[in-house]
Amino acid sequence: MSLVSRLMPHGPSGFGYGSTAMEVTEGLDLTGRNILLTGCNSGIGLETLRALTARGAHVIAAARTEEKARAAAAGLGDFTPVACELSEPSSVRACVEQVKALGRPLHGILCNAGIMALPKLEQRYGLELQFLTNHMGHFLLVTGLLDQLADDGRVIMTSSDAHKTTPRGGVQLDNLSGEKGYIGWLAYGQSKLANILFARELARRLSGTQKTANAVHPGVIQTNLGRHMGLLPNLGLALAKPLFLKTPEQGAATQTWAVAHPGAAHLRGEYLADCNVATSTAKARDMDLARQLWETSEDLASRL
Ligand SMILES: NC(=O)c1ccc[n+]([C@@H]2O[C@H](COP(=O)([O-])OP(=O)(O)OC[C@H]3O[C@@H](n4cnc5c(N)ncnc54)[C@H](OP(=O)(O)O)[C@@H]3O)[C@@H](O)[C@H]2O)c1
């Protein structure tokens, strides 16, 4: 446990900065709960997979390939490995069909997978790759599976405090290709803002039901996410780790709590950090932007 996590207090939920995914699920029996988790094979996704299976959940474990998912979940408990390459719409749609065919109601869809700060503009299907992977891939996945969501099902989007650093306008709906200007960190921030706006708009659309949608900032954790950052920033992270960074077990806590803990069942359209409600930017609470993003995403999805 880092020095900071030792010193940080717990919030109203009873958990806080230093809590781990195993701690926030202690005493829970998740037997009979089916949770779809993307990015199950690395970083905080792998820790989330460990905690959820340890508490008896059936995890539909998604990775870029079924082999990766199977290898990650091997020996962990009750799981179904599925392939879901988020930057490839045909793979996401195949995943949707495979999950539907399982015939299990989904008590949670945890959209954890992501890529960060690609140094140069990369595009696929005419879209900037972080927007395509982090937002559009998950948009296709979740909207494709809404009918499968259990009556009390929860959708959790793994966002980031990086949503506070975005291009002007928050989400540049007229520059989703990145061709009118690209800075890797801002494009990452834009995709993470899109995750929050998607959760808020979905929560609005689910109002009147017990189904919920929320977004999460997991904290700052040294994982494979930094693979595009270069040597120096990664060295800086390694040096900061013992003092300031969360461990992957701590980084997995907020999303695990949000998807599984009874104390999070009432939350709707919130931004969560350290297992409690947190404050997002004004742009992340802009419901006009959330609606516009949803409509743009629907339009893009129809052409992908
Ligand atoms: N680490 C942090 O400090 C931090 C802070 C704020 C938010 N987050 C968010 O936390 C989430 C998990 O990140 P992490 O730190 O655990 O990073 P990580 O160790 O790099 O894990 C990312 C996961 O996403 C998967 N992924 C990436 N691109 C994909 C694609 N096209 N299709 C399917 N899966 C894909 C990766 O699969 P492969 O292994 O096959 O590439 C991996 O399983 C991300 O959404 C990230 O934005 C992390």
The ligand as an SDF file (V2000), in Angstrom:
LIG
                    3D

 48 52  0  0  0  0  0  0  0  0999 V2000
   -3.9300    3.0210  -15.2280 N   0  0  0  0  0  0  0  0  0  0  0  0
   -4.4010    4.2120  -14.9040 C   0  0  0  0  0  0  0  0  0  0  0  0
   -3.7350    5.0050  -14.2010 O   0  0  0  0  0  0  0  0  0  0  0  0
   -5.7710    4.6460  -15.3330 C   0  0  0  0  0  0  0  0  0  0  0  0
   -6.2290    5.9070  -14.9410 C   0  0  0  0  0  0  0  0  0  0  0  0
   -7.4980    6.3170  -15.3450 C   0  0  0  0  0  0  0  0  0  0  0  0
   -8.2680    5.4740  -16.1350 C   0  0  0  0  0  0  0  0  0  0  0  0
   -7.7820    4.2630  -16.5240 N   0  0  0  0  0  0  0  0  0  0  0  0
   -8.6250    3.4300  -17.3910 C   0  0  0  0  0  0  0  0  0  0  0  0
   -8.6590    2.1220  -16.8640 O   0  0  0  0  0  0  0  0  0  0  0  0
   -8.9380    1.1870  -17.9260 C   0  0  0  0  0  0  0  0  0  0  0  0
   -8.0240   -0.0170  -17.8010 C   0  0  0  0  0  0  0  0  0  0  0  0
   -6.7030    0.4200  -17.9940 O   0  0  0  0  0  0  0  0  0  0  0  0
   -5.4220   -0.2860  -17.3290 P   0  0  0  0  0  0  0  0  0  0  0  0
   -4.7060    0.7740  -16.6100 O   0  0  0  0  0  0  0  0  0  0  0  0
   -5.7900   -1.5310  -16.6520 O   0  0  0  0  0  0  0  0  0  0  0  0
   -4.5670   -0.5830  -18.6580 O   0  0  0  0  0  0  0  0  0  0  0  0
   -4.0200   -1.9140  -19.3500 P   0  0  0  0  0  0  0  0  0  0  0  0
   -3.2600   -2.7270  -18.3770 O   0  0  0  0  0  0  0  0  0  0  0  0
   -3.3130   -1.4460  -20.5720 O   0  0  0  0  0  0  0  0  0  0  0  0
   -5.3510   -2.6830  -19.7450 O   0  0  0  0  0  0  0  0  0  0  0  0
   -6.1350   -2.2300  -20.8270 C   0  0  0  0  0  0  0  0  0  0  0  0
   -6.9960   -3.3650  -21.3160 C   0  0  0  0  0  0  0  0  0  0  0  0
   -7.7490   -2.8840  -22.4510 O   0  0  0  0  0  0  0  0  0  0  0  0
   -7.5730   -3.8280  -23.5160 C   0  0  0  0  0  0  0  0  0  0  0  0
   -7.7020   -3.2130  -24.8370 N   0  0  0  0  0  0  0  0  0  0  0  0
   -6.9890   -2.2060  -25.3520 C   0  0  0  0  0  0  0  0  0  0  0  0
   -7.3720   -1.9770  -26.6210 N   0  0  0  0  0  0  0  0  0  0  0  0
   -8.3530   -2.8630  -26.8970 C   0  0  0  0  0  0  0  0  0  0  0  0
   -9.1390   -3.1400  -28.0440 C   0  0  0  0  0  0  0  0  0  0  0  0
   -8.9600   -2.4810  -29.2060 N   0  0  0  0  0  0  0  0  0  0  0  0
  -10.0610   -4.1250  -27.9760 N   0  0  0  0  0  0  0  0  0  0  0  0
  -10.2240   -4.8260  -26.8320 C   0  0  0  0  0  0  0  0  0  0  0  0
   -9.5100   -4.6300  -25.7210 N   0  0  0  0  0  0  0  0  0  0  0  0
   -8.5680   -3.6560  -25.7520 C   0  0  0  0  0  0  0  0  0  0  0  0
   -6.1600   -4.3620  -23.3180 C   0  0  0  0  0  0  0  0  0  0  0  0
   -5.9710   -5.5430  -24.0770 O   0  0  0  0  0  0  0  0  0  0  0  0
   -4.4750   -5.9470  -24.5790 P   0  0  0  0  0  0  0  0  0  0  0  0
   -3.7280   -6.3270  -23.3490 O   0  0  0  0  0  0  0  0  0  0  0  0
   -4.7280   -7.0810  -25.5010 O   0  0  0  0  0  0  0  0  0  0  0  0
   -3.9130   -4.7500  -25.2520 O   0  0  0  0  0  0  0  0  0  0  0  0
   -6.1840   -4.5650  -21.8110 C   0  0  0  0  0  0  0  0  0  0  0  0
   -6.8550   -5.7460  -21.4870 O   0  0  0  0  0  0  0  0  0  0  0  0
   -8.7970    1.9760  -19.2200 C   0  0  0  0  0  0  0  0  0  0  0  0
  -10.0810    2.2780  -19.7310 O   0  0  0  0  0  0  0  0  0  0  0  0
   -8.0960    3.2550  -18.7970 C   0  0  0  0  0  0  0  0  0  0  0  0
   -8.4330    4.3470  -19.6230 O   0  0  0  0  0  0  0  0  0  0  0  0
   -6.5620    3.8260  -16.1270 C   0  0  0  0  0  0  0  0  0  0  0  0
  1  2  1  0
  2  3  2  0
  2  4  1  0
  4  5  1  0
  4 48  2  0
  5  6  2  0
  6  7  1  0
  7  8  2  0
  8  9  1  0
  8 48  1  0
  9 10  1  0
  9 46  1  0
 10 11  1  0
 11 12  1  0
 11 44  1  0
 12 13  1  0
 13 14  1  0
 14 15  2  0
 14 16  1  0
 14 17  1  0
 17 18  1  0
 18 19  2  0
 18 20  1  0
 18 21  1  0
 21 22  1  0
 22 23  1  0
 23 24  1  0
 23 42  1  0
 24 25  1  0
 25 26  1  0
 25 36  1  0
 26 27  1  0
 26 35  1  0
 27 28  2  0
 28 29  1  0
 29 30  1  0
 29 35  2  0
 30 31  1  0
 30 32  2  0
 32 33  1  0
 33 34  2  0
 34 35  1  0
 36 37  1  0
 36 42  1  0
 37 38  1  0
 38 39  2  0
 38 40  1  0
 38 41  1  0
 42 43  1  0
 44 45  1  0
 44 46  1  0
 46 47  1  0
M  CHG  2   8   1  16  -1
M  END
$$$$
